[in-house]
Each structure stands twice: as C-alpha cells, then as structure tokens.
Amino acid sequence: MKYVIDNNVFSNIFRNFSPDVFPDIWVPLSQGMKEGKFISVDEVYREMVSVWGNKDESGVWLKEHKKYFLKPSNEEGYHICEIYKNKKFREGIKEKSLRNGTPEADAMVVAKAKVVNGIVVTAEGEKENSEKIPNIASTFGVAYMNRDNFYKLLRNIYDGRKEYEGVSICTKLLTPITLESYLEDK
C-alpha cells in the first residue's frame, strides 16, 4: 500500500516532533519514503521548501528526500483536470497563489493517490460541502486518513506491529473504517 502525504502532515512533524525525541515517527517515515511506501508530490515539496527549506534540520531532511516528491504523470494530469471541473474544488485554490504562482497541491495529492491506488494522508478536517482534500478524495473514490491515524501507523511500523493495527481511514466523507478491513477488500 502506498500513502500519499500532504504538506500539512510533514509541516506538523517538522514543527512538533524533534527527530531526537520521536524516532518512532522519523525513522519509519524516512525508511518508508526510501522504500516507496510513503510518497508525495513535487508541489508539496515546493510548498514545504518555501517554509522549511532554510531551516537547518528540516531543510536538510527535505533535500535528502526530494526524490520521493514525485512529478505528476499524464494520467494524474487527467484526474487533476477532472477535479478542477468541479466549481467547489476550484474554490480551494487561493487567489494569492494564483497571483504569485505559488504551489497548490491538494488536487495533485488526490490524483497521485488515485493513480497509485494509494491512501491520502492529510490533516485537513472533514466538513460537508468543503473544497478540502477529504471532500475531493471521497468524491473521486480515493481513501484518506487523518494525521493521527498516520502517526499510529508509523508507530506500529516502528514497534514491529502490523501497520494497520488500530488505524482508521475513510473512503466516504465522515465514515471511518478500519484500515485492516479496507486492505482485506483490496
């Protein structure tokens, strides 16, 4: 299973979890990226570099993992176009980003997960009628999980347990299911 990680999850880790104190987050995250299990998109990298690129530890980590932030394929481009045909999802693009040419990765994250048959990992909240990732994902048949469930997954890996133990995801907005049952249906 591949997990496609949004900027807000990486940023929260950078902001709140020192690598020295939380190896149970950092070690499986780095290892999973090197194995291709945890990926993201180049737009997330661009968003992160603009904030974290000049910070010592974070900037170094980003540069060491840059190749795991992937460019979109043609198939992903098709899905990105389909996402933006929806007026509500176009509202998620900030006017400031359009004016400044700064990255907006939400549609790209969902499109990547759709193409690789993965699960989106995001800290964006679930709210009906929103333009956020959970709404995009559920509309386009992509599973997603919140940040806390991702941390559980990382700790499970670090502790040598089954990665899905106690972890929930959603395939429909506001409707959690166990990751274990999701994987059994695959």
Backbone as JSON, one array per atom type, in Angstrom:
{
  "sequence": "MKYVIDNNVFSNIFRNFSPDVFPDIWVPLSQGMKEGKFISVDEVYREMVSVWGNKDESGVWLKEHKKYFLKPSNEEGYHICEIYKNKKFREGIKEKSLRNGTPEADAMVVAKAKVVNGIVVTAEGEKENSEKIPNIASTFGVAYMNRDNFYKLLRNIYDGRKEYEGVSICTKLLTPITLESYLEDK",
  "N": [[0.85, -1.18, 0.0], [0.5, 2.21, -0.8], [1.06, 5.44, 0.54], [0.07, 8.72, 0.24], [1.3, 11.72, 1.05], [0.25, 14.78, 2.45], [1.24, 18.25, 2.59], [0.6, 19.48, 5.11], [0.84, 17.47, 6.99], [3.57, 16.74, 6.95], [4.58, 19.27, 7.73], [3.52, 19.53, 10.3], [4.9, 17.49, 11.6], [7.55, 18.44, 11.33], [7.35, 20.77, 12.84], [6.55, 19.93, 15.42], [7.71, 17.5, 16.28], [10.64, 16.53, 17.28], [13.45, 14.97, 15.77], [15.27, 13.66, 17.48], [13.81, 13.07, 19.75], [11.52, 11.79, 18.9], [11.92, 9.21, 17.42], [10.24, 7.21, 16.66], [8.48, 8.3, 14.9], [10.04, 9.62, 12.9], [11.97, 7.69, 11.95], [10.49, 5.45, 10.75], [9.11, 7.0, 8.86], [11.12, 8.13, 7.17], [12.35, 5.75, 6.27], [10.15, 4.47, 5.07], [9.68, 6.25, 2.98], [11.99, 5.92, 1.46], [11.58, 3.32, 0.65], [9.47, 3.62, -1.04], [6.92, 3.44, -0.09], [5.78, 5.55, 1.32], [4.95, 8.49, -0.16], [4.96, 11.63, -1.92], [3.99, 14.63, -3.65], [5.54, 16.76, -6.13], [4.63, 19.38, -5.9], [3.94, 19.6, -3.21], [6.47, 19.44, -2.14], [7.53, 21.85, -3.12], [5.84, 23.67, -1.77], [6.65, 23.12, 0.85], [9.42, 23.66, 0.87], [9.41, 26.4, 0.58], [8.77, 27.24, 3.12], [10.2, 25.64, 5.0], [12.7, 25.2, 3.92], [15.0, 26.72, 4.5], [15.56, 26.22, 7.09], [17.6, 24.63, 9.45], [17.7, 21.62, 10.3], [15.27, 20.72, 9.17], [15.36, 21.64, 6.5], [17.58, 20.22, 5.54], [16.64, 17.58, 5.8], [14.5, 17.68, 3.98], [15.86, 18.12, 1.52], [17.33, 15.74, 1.38], [15.31, 13.96, 0.89], [14.04, 14.67, -1.41], [13.65, 13.33, -3.88], [11.5, 11.69, -3.47], [9.25, 13.09, -3.7], [7.1, 13.29, -6.05], [6.76, 13.99, -9.58], [3.82, 14.82, -11.52], [2.11, 12.35, -13.48], [0.92, 11.78, -16.87], [-1.59, 10.56, -16.66], [-2.32, 11.33, -14.08], [-2.54, 14.06, -14.56], [-4.85, 14.11, -16.1], [-6.75, 13.38, -14.1], [-6.45, 15.52, -12.35], [-7.46, 17.6, -13.92], [-10.13, 16.7, -14.06], [-10.86, 16.95, -11.38], [-10.72, 19.73, -11.07], [-12.79, 20.52, -12.69], [-14.93, 20.67, -11.11], [-16.63, 23.16, -9.55], [-16.64, 23.79, -6.79], [-14.26, 22.6, -5.89], [-12.4, 24.07, -7.28], [-12.55, 26.38, -5.85], [-10.85, 25.97, -3.77], [-8.37, 26.81, -4.52], [-6.23, 29.27, -3.7], [-6.53, 32.78, -4.17], [-4.27, 34.36, -3.84], [-2.25, 32.53, -4.33], [-2.62, 32.04, -7.04], [-2.02, 34.58, -8.09], [0.67, 34.88, -7.29], [1.89, 32.65, -8.27], [2.4, 30.5, -6.64], [2.66, 27.23, -5.12], [-0.11, 24.88, -5.14], [-1.28, 22.11, -3.87], [-3.35, 20.26, -3.37], [-5.21, 18.97, -5.24], [-3.37, 17.58, -6.75], [-2.24, 15.81, -4.93], [-4.42, 14.12, -4.36], [-4.92, 13.14, -6.94], [-2.54, 11.75, -7.45], [-2.72, 9.71, -5.49], [-5.0, 8.44, -6.46], [-4.12, 7.36, -8.9], [-2.01, 5.66, -8.11], [-3.37, 3.93, -6.59], [-3.5, 4.47, -3.85], [-3.52, 5.74, -0.44], [-4.53, 8.83, 0.76], [-2.9, 11.01, 2.98], [-3.71, 13.37, 5.29], [-4.03, 16.44, 7.18], [-6.18, 17.98, 6.98], [-9.42, 18.99, 7.89], [-12.55, 17.21, 8.09], [-15.46, 18.13, 6.51], [-18.68, 18.65, 5.5], [-19.51, 19.7, 2.19], [-17.17, 21.1, 1.57], [-14.1, 22.37, 0.14], [-11.86, 20.96, 0.6], [-9.22, 18.42, 0.94], [-10.3, 15.89, 2.04], [-12.92, 15.92, 1.0], [-12.5, 16.11, -1.77], [-11.13, 13.71, -2.17], [-13.04, 11.74, -1.32], [-15.07, 12.23, -3.15], [-13.88, 11.43, -5.52], [-13.36, 8.76, -5.17], [-11.16, 7.99, -3.59], [-9.31, 6.75, -0.93], [-8.68, 8.11, 2.35], [-6.75, 9.23, 5.18], [-6.5, 10.6, 8.49], [-4.1, 12.72, 10.16], [-3.45, 11.8, 12.79], [-4.06, 9.06, 12.68], [-2.16, 8.31, 10.83], [0.17, 8.74, 12.32], [-0.19, 6.73, 14.22], [0.08, 4.52, 12.52], [2.78, 4.84, 11.73], [4.06, 4.48, 14.2], [3.27, 1.87, 14.76], [4.7, 0.5, 12.77], [7.3, 1.13, 13.56], [7.39, -0.12, 16.05], [7.22, -2.73, 15.3], [4.76, -3.91, 14.9], [1.69, -4.95, 13.22], [1.03, -2.82, 10.55], [-1.51, -1.74, 10.23], [-2.85, -1.93, 12.62], [-5.22, -0.75, 14.81], [-5.68, 1.48, 13.24], [-7.54, 3.83, 11.38], [-9.3, 4.69, 8.37], [-10.92, 6.65, 5.8], [-13.28, 6.09, 3.26], [-15.46, 7.23, 2.39], [-16.8, 10.44, 3.0], [-16.61, 11.42, 6.34], [-17.0, 8.85, 7.33], [-15.58, 6.57, 8.94], [-13.55, 3.61, 8.6], [-11.9, 0.54, 9.46], [-8.44, 0.27, 8.72], [-7.51, -2.26, 8.32], [-9.83, -3.73, 7.46], [-10.26, -2.43, 5.06], [-7.93, -3.09, 3.62], [-8.28, -5.85, 3.44], [-10.38, -6.0, 1.66], [-9.2, -5.28, -0.67]],
  "CA": [[0.0, 0.0, 0.0], [1.21, 3.49, -0.83], [0.43, 6.54, 1.26], [0.46, 9.98, -0.4], [1.29, 12.62, 2.21], [0.03, 16.2, 2.22], [2.14, 19.2, 3.23], [0.28, 19.79, 6.5], [1.33, 16.38, 7.83], [5.01, 16.97, 7.08], [4.8, 20.51, 8.49], [3.24, 19.26, 11.71], [6.03, 16.7, 12.1], [8.69, 19.35, 11.44], [7.08, 21.76, 13.88], [6.23, 19.4, 16.74], [8.34, 16.23, 16.64], [12.08, 16.53, 17.07], [13.94, 13.64, 15.42], [15.95, 13.04, 18.63], [12.83, 12.67, 20.76], [10.46, 10.99, 18.28], [12.39, 8.34, 16.34], [9.12, 6.37, 16.24], [7.85, 8.99, 13.77], [11.02, 9.94, 11.87], [12.64, 6.52, 11.36], [9.65, 4.78, 9.75], [8.77, 7.93, 7.78], [12.24, 8.17, 6.22], [12.52, 4.42, 5.68], [9.02, 4.25, 4.17], [9.86, 7.05, 1.76], [13.04, 5.27, 0.67], [11.01, 2.08, 0.1], [8.38, 3.96, -1.95], [5.64, 3.22, 0.59], [5.31, 6.89, 1.61], [5.34, 9.38, -1.24], [4.19, 12.86, -2.02], [4.07, 15.22, -4.99], [6.51, 17.85, -6.19], [4.0, 20.62, -5.43], [4.09, 19.6, -1.76], [7.88, 19.79, -1.91], [7.66, 23.3, -3.36], [5.19, 24.34, -0.64], [7.45, 22.93, 2.06], [10.7, 24.35, 0.75], [9.21, 27.85, 0.79], [8.68, 27.49, 4.57], [11.16, 24.88, 5.8], [13.94, 24.98, 3.19], [16.16, 27.41, 5.08], [15.73, 25.81, 8.48], [18.71, 23.66, 9.46], [17.35, 20.2, 10.28], [14.16, 20.47, 8.24], [15.84, 21.85, 5.14], [18.46, 19.1, 5.2], [15.79, 16.41, 5.62], [13.78, 17.86, 2.72], [16.77, 17.9, 0.38], [17.68, 14.32, 1.35], [14.14, 13.17, 0.49], [13.4, 15.34, -2.54], [13.27, 12.44, -4.98], [10.27, 10.97, -3.12], [8.17, 14.02, -4.0], [7.07, 12.92, -7.45], [6.08, 14.8, -10.59], [2.59, 14.15, -11.97], [2.1, 11.63, -14.75], [-0.17, 12.21, -17.75], [-2.84, 10.07, -16.09], [-2.64, 12.22, -12.96], [-2.99, 15.32, -15.16], [-6.26, 13.92, -16.44], [-7.55, 13.42, -12.87], [-6.4, 16.9, -11.84], [-8.46, 18.33, -14.74], [-11.47, 16.26, -13.62], [-11.1, 17.56, -10.06], [-10.96, 21.17, -11.21], [-14.06, 20.78, -13.37], [-15.87, 20.9, -10.03], [-16.51, 24.54, -9.09], [-16.32, 23.8, -5.36], [-12.85, 22.27, -5.7], [-11.62, 25.22, -7.77], [-12.54, 27.39, -4.78], [-9.73, 25.68, -2.87], [-7.16, 27.47, -4.99], [-6.19, 30.62, -3.13], [-6.26, 33.84, -5.14], [-2.89, 34.77, -3.66], [-1.41, 31.53, -5.01], [-2.73, 32.3, -8.48], [-1.28, 35.81, -8.41], [2.1, 34.72, -7.03], [2.41, 31.43, -8.89], [2.86, 29.59, -5.59], [2.06, 25.89, -5.26], [-1.39, 24.42, -4.58], [-1.04, 20.69, -4.12], [-4.44, 19.36, -2.97], [-5.69, 18.13, -6.35], [-2.27, 16.72, -7.18], [-2.11, 14.75, -3.93], [-5.52, 13.19, -4.59], [-4.72, 12.49, -8.25], [-1.44, 10.78, -7.28], [-3.26, 8.56, -4.76], [-5.94, 7.73, -7.34], [-3.37, 6.62, -9.91], [-1.2, 4.59, -7.5], [-4.29, 3.17, -5.74], [-3.0, 4.68, -2.5], [-4.33, 6.42, 0.57], [-4.08, 10.18, 1.05], [-2.71, 11.34, 4.4], [-3.88, 14.82, 5.42], [-4.52, 16.98, 8.45], [-7.36, 18.8, 6.7], [-10.62, 18.5, 8.56], [-13.69, 16.74, 7.31], [-16.61, 19.01, 6.64], [-19.5, 18.54, 4.29], [-19.56, 20.84, 1.27], [-15.9, 21.82, 1.63], [-13.21, 22.2, -1.01], [-10.64, 20.36, 1.14], [-8.8, 17.1, 0.46], [-11.23, 14.78, 2.3], [-14.06, 16.01, 0.08], [-12.02, 15.76, -3.11], [-10.83, 12.28, -2.16], [-14.25, 10.92, -1.27], [-15.8, 12.44, -4.41], [-13.21, 10.72, -6.61], [-13.14, 7.36, -4.82], [-9.83, 7.81, -3.04], [-9.29, 6.63, 0.53], [-7.83, 9.07, 3.04], [-6.64, 9.09, 6.63], [-6.06, 11.82, 9.14], [-2.73, 12.76, 10.66], [-3.27, 10.96, 13.98], [-4.02, 7.67, 12.26], [-0.86, 8.11, 10.2], [1.16, 8.59, 13.39], [-0.36, 5.36, 14.74], [0.66, 3.62, 11.53], [4.23, 4.95, 11.83], [4.48, 3.86, 15.47], [3.11, 0.42, 14.59], [5.84, 0.03, 11.99], [8.5, 1.28, 14.41], [7.32, -1.11, 17.12], [7.18, -4.08, 14.72], [3.39, -4.45, 14.86], [1.03, -4.81, 11.92], [0.88, -1.38, 10.33], [-2.91, -1.3, 10.26], [-3.41, -2.15, 13.95], [-5.82, 0.44, 15.43], [-5.67, 2.61, 12.3], [-8.77, 4.01, 10.6], [-9.28, 5.53, 7.17], [-12.26, 6.91, 5.26], [-13.48, 6.0, 1.81], [-16.56, 8.17, 2.22], [-16.67, 11.54, 3.94], [-17.11, 11.27, 7.71], [-17.39, 7.45, 7.55], [-14.35, 5.8, 9.15], [-13.5, 2.15, 8.62], [-10.54, 0.13, 9.84], [-7.51, 0.04, 7.6], [-7.46, -3.7, 8.14], [-10.94, -4.16, 6.62], [-10.02, -1.86, 3.74], [-6.9, -3.9, 2.97], [-8.86, -7.17, 3.16], [-11.25, -5.86, 0.49], [-8.37, -4.96, -1.86]],
  "C": [[0.89, 1.23, 0.0], [0.36, 4.54, -0.11], [0.97, 7.84, 0.67], [0.23, 11.1, 0.63], [1.17, 14.08, 1.79], [1.03, 17.03, 3.04], [1.86, 19.36, 4.72], [0.73, 18.69, 7.46], [2.84, 16.52, 8.05], [5.28, 18.19, 7.97], [4.55, 20.29, 9.98], [4.38, 18.44, 12.34], [7.24, 17.6, 12.3], [8.54, 20.29, 12.64], [7.05, 21.15, 15.29], [6.98, 18.15, 17.18], [9.82, 16.24, 16.31], [12.56, 15.12, 16.75], [14.62, 12.91, 16.59], [14.96, 12.44, 19.62], [11.79, 11.7, 20.19], [10.99, 10.13, 17.13], [11.26, 7.43, 15.82], [8.29, 7.01, 15.13], [8.85, 9.09, 12.61], [11.63, 8.71, 11.19], [11.72, 5.81, 10.36], [9.23, 5.69, 8.6], [9.88, 7.94, 6.73], [12.42, 6.83, 5.51], [11.39, 4.13, 4.68], [9.11, 5.05, 2.89], [10.9, 6.38, 0.86], [12.54, 3.99, 0.02], [9.89, 2.36, -0.9], [7.0, 3.74, -1.36], [4.98, 4.57, 0.91], [5.86, 7.81, 0.52], [4.57, 10.69, -1.1], [4.39, 13.39, -3.44], [5.02, 16.42, -4.97], [5.92, 19.19, -5.74], [4.06, 20.73, -3.9], [5.52, 19.97, -1.4], [8.07, 21.29, -2.06], [7.01, 24.1, -2.23], [6.07, 24.28, 0.61], [8.78, 23.69, 2.01], [10.55, 25.84, 1.0], [9.14, 28.19, 2.28], [9.86, 26.88, 5.32], [12.54, 24.77, 5.16], [15.17, 25.61, 3.79], [16.38, 27.08, 6.54], [16.72, 24.64, 8.49], [18.26, 22.22, 9.26], [16.29, 19.89, 9.23], [14.6, 20.6, 6.79], [16.73, 20.72, 4.67], [17.61, 17.86, 4.92], [15.05, 16.5, 4.28], [14.67, 17.55, 1.52], [17.15, 16.44, 0.25], [16.54, 13.46, 0.81], [13.43, 13.73, -0.75], [12.91, 14.38, -3.61], [12.01, 11.63, -4.7], [9.03, 11.86, -3.24], [8.06, 14.03, -5.53], [6.31, 13.9, -8.34], [4.83, 14.07, -11.06], [2.79, 13.46, -13.32], [0.98, 12.21, -15.63], [-1.53, 11.78, -17.19], [-3.27, 10.93, -14.9], [-3.14, 13.57, -13.48], [-4.45, 15.25, -15.55], [-7.14, 14.04, -15.19], [-7.56, 14.81, -12.25], [-7.42, 17.76, -12.6], [-9.88, 17.98, -14.31], [-11.82, 16.89, -12.27], [-11.48, 19.03, -10.23], [-12.17, 21.5, -12.09], [-15.14, 21.09, -12.34], [-15.64, 22.3, -9.45], [-16.09, 24.62, -7.62], [-14.82, 23.54, -5.15], [-11.93, 23.35, -6.27], [-11.54, 26.31, -6.71], [-11.4, 27.17, -3.8], [-8.42, 26.31, -3.3], [-7.2, 28.92, -4.5], [-5.83, 31.64, -4.2], [-4.8, 34.28, -5.06], [-1.94, 33.8, -4.38], [-1.44, 31.73, -6.52], [-1.91, 33.51, -8.88], [0.23, 35.61, -8.31], [2.72, 33.5, -7.69], [2.96, 30.45, -7.85], [2.08, 28.28, -5.65], [0.72, 25.71, -4.56], [-1.46, 22.93, -4.89], [-2.25, 19.78, -3.91], [-4.9, 18.42, -4.09], [-4.61, 17.15, -6.8], [-2.07, 15.55, -6.22], [-3.19, 13.69, -4.16], [-5.33, 12.43, -5.9], [-3.6, 11.44, -8.16], [-1.97, 9.52, -6.58], [-4.22, 7.75, -5.63], [-5.17, 6.83, -8.31], [-2.58, 5.46, -9.29], [-2.04, 3.69, -6.6], [-3.85, 3.24, -4.28], [-4.0, 5.38, -1.61], [-3.72, 7.78, 0.81], [-3.96, 10.34, 2.56], [-2.75, 12.85, 4.51], [-4.33, 15.2, 6.82], [-5.74, 17.87, 8.22], [-8.59, 18.16, 7.31], [-11.7, 18.08, 7.59], [-14.88, 17.65, 7.58], [-17.41, 18.9, 5.36], [-19.45, 19.84, 3.49], [-18.29, 21.69, 1.29], [-15.11, 21.55, 0.36], [-11.92, 21.49, -0.61], [-10.41, 18.92, 0.65], [-9.78, 15.98, 0.81], [-12.43, 14.76, 1.35], [-13.66, 15.63, -1.34], [-11.81, 14.25, -3.18], [-12.1, 11.44, -2.19], [-15.08, 11.06, -2.54], [-15.2, 11.59, -5.53], [-12.79, 9.29, -6.24], [-11.75, 7.04, -4.31], [-9.92, 7.75, -1.52], [-8.37, 7.69, 1.13], [-7.81, 8.76, 4.53], [-6.16, 10.41, 7.22], [-4.65, 11.64, 9.71], [-2.52, 11.82, 11.84], [-3.23, 9.48, 13.62], [-2.71, 7.35, 11.54], [0.23, 7.94, 11.25], [1.04, 7.21, 14.04], [0.29, 4.35, 13.82], [2.19, 3.63, 11.63], [4.74, 4.27, 13.1], [4.31, 2.34, 15.41], [4.3, -0.16, 13.83], [7.1, 0.05, 12.85], [8.55, 0.2, 15.49], [7.22, -2.55, 16.62], [5.81, -4.73, 14.74], [2.87, -4.38, 13.43], [0.71, -3.34, 11.72], [-0.54, -0.9, 10.51], [-3.55, -1.4, 11.64], [-3.91, -0.83, 14.58], [-5.91, 1.66, 14.54], [-6.97, 2.63, 11.51], [-8.5, 4.89, 9.39], [-10.73, 5.83, 6.8], [-12.24, 6.69, 3.75], [-14.65, 6.88, 1.4], [-16.42, 9.22, 3.31], [-17.33, 11.21, 5.26], [-17.56, 9.85, 8.04], [-16.13, 6.6, 7.73], [-14.57, 4.29, 9.11], [-12.08, 1.77, 9.05], [-9.69, -0.05, 8.58], [-7.43, -1.45, 7.3], [-8.59, -4.18, 7.22], [-10.8, -3.62, 5.2], [-9.01, -2.71, 2.97], [-7.41, -5.29, 2.62], [-9.72, -7.13, 1.91], [-10.46, -5.6, -0.8], [-7.97, -6.2, -2.6]]
}
